[in-house]
Amino acid sequence: MITNFFEGIGAYSVLMTKVFRKPDRWKVFYRSTIKEIQLLGIDSIGIVVILSVFMGAIVTIQTAFQLSDDPLIPTYYIAMATRESITLEFSPTVVSLILAGKVGSNIASSLGTMRVSEQIDALEVMGVNSANFLILPKIVAQLFFNPLLILMSMFLGLWGGAMAGDMLGLIAFQESISGYQLEFIVFENVIYGLIKSVVYAFIIGSVSAYSGYTVKGGAVEVGIASTNAVVRSCLAIILSNYVLTDLLLN
Amino acid sequence: MIQVKGIHKSFGENHVLKGVDVDFRRGETNLIIGRSGSGKTVFLKTILGLHQQDQGQIIYDGEVLSEMSKQRSKKLRQEIGMLFQGGALFDSMTVAQNIRFPLEMFSDMTKHEMDERVKFVMNRVRLEGADSKFPSEISGGMQKRVSIARAISMSPKYLFCDEPNSGLDPETAIVIDQLIHEITHEFDMTTIVNTHDMNSVLEIGDHVIFMKEGYKVWEGNSSEVLKSTNQDVEEYVFKSKLFQQVRKALR
């Protein structure tokens, strides 16, 4: 198992050296990237909207429940705590984990299907660097769009929290907004999350692509690769979250 | 012309190719036949450079494949057309986009020139009117024709076909065979076809080699194959009742 792990790391590194080369045709690369942004990014907006609004609402309710017992704590602290939870962890990490499921399985299954149906061999025979042609646009699309999705998620999470707090009578909408603005530091609350989102975007794109690109066999193996892509991406996100949190906060 | 000299290839303990020598001539349809597991596909992929041989040389018109520079090797790839067993069409692209793809990647043609070229090859393989369809929307025979059109769009010097008739009805299979044969002569290509289909052998086999257990055991042409006294070839060719009848008639 340990040997397999290190062999996998080696194969992944070799694949990445093939991916990060100059594209054969910039025009084709640009077109593929736009297509991937549509497929992997824009098509994920719906799930990110729903997830973020409800995540913000739940965090507000939970925080209010914990803090409401003590009359000495001002209610805007509910909003402050919600902001910290949403911007530091929930939006970057939880949304990325969900996207690892949606986008990661999509990447792995599409590349795996191309592998078993000899489409990747066809590219190689033509002289196309298939790894670069197929994987680089996906990684670039992820790197470009994931931070935008995370920014959107932060905003919607906070909005959802304020709305839920107001509707349930836990904290007034205006008071939530004031709480969100209190001691707001752009680096700590936004840049920190965006740095994480860029790292997660690379993990989702590259790890899932590796799982799909290296498939051998048929339909069953494509399914296994798709599952592996999600599991590996999620594990890598959690591990890198630990490292990044330590690096960025300390 | 493609010359193969003393090719050996193993995968671990499995010695698949055991010293194959053969010359594939330009302007001829060269067929590789043999039972499943005889090493045909590995042989084809080794000639293509998708597998690295352990011993021996592959020579494309005087240039040794393993000694080519990276740039030359990449250039050579653009001189090769390949027809895969399953078609290997890009399913996210339409028929016209599939055929246009190699042109966009490697040629310096203008948009208009590419359109003209796509139109020409589509007419050549009789695919008129299918340009905006996706591979999933067309029949197996049409997919093979699209694959041929894509393979010849860059005017290749070498054409490789892996089981071009698999999954096709006999009538469509003959159409595909004839198309391969016609374009081989028309564009003066070196064509190598990997097949199980004896009809193909008789229909288009300008040059036929029979492989068994990693060796080339027989070489000839389509008319000689029926008269061969090689026991392995006889067993392979005359296995079916139809060909047993043919043999009776010949004798």
Interface residues (C-beta under 8 A of the other chain):
Chain A: D24 R25 K27 V28 T113 M114 S117 E118 Q119 D121 A122 E124 V125 M126 G127 V128
Chain B: L48 L50 K74 K75 L76 R77 Q78 I80 M82 F84 Q85 G86 A88 L89 F90 D91 F101 P102 E104 M105 F106 F160
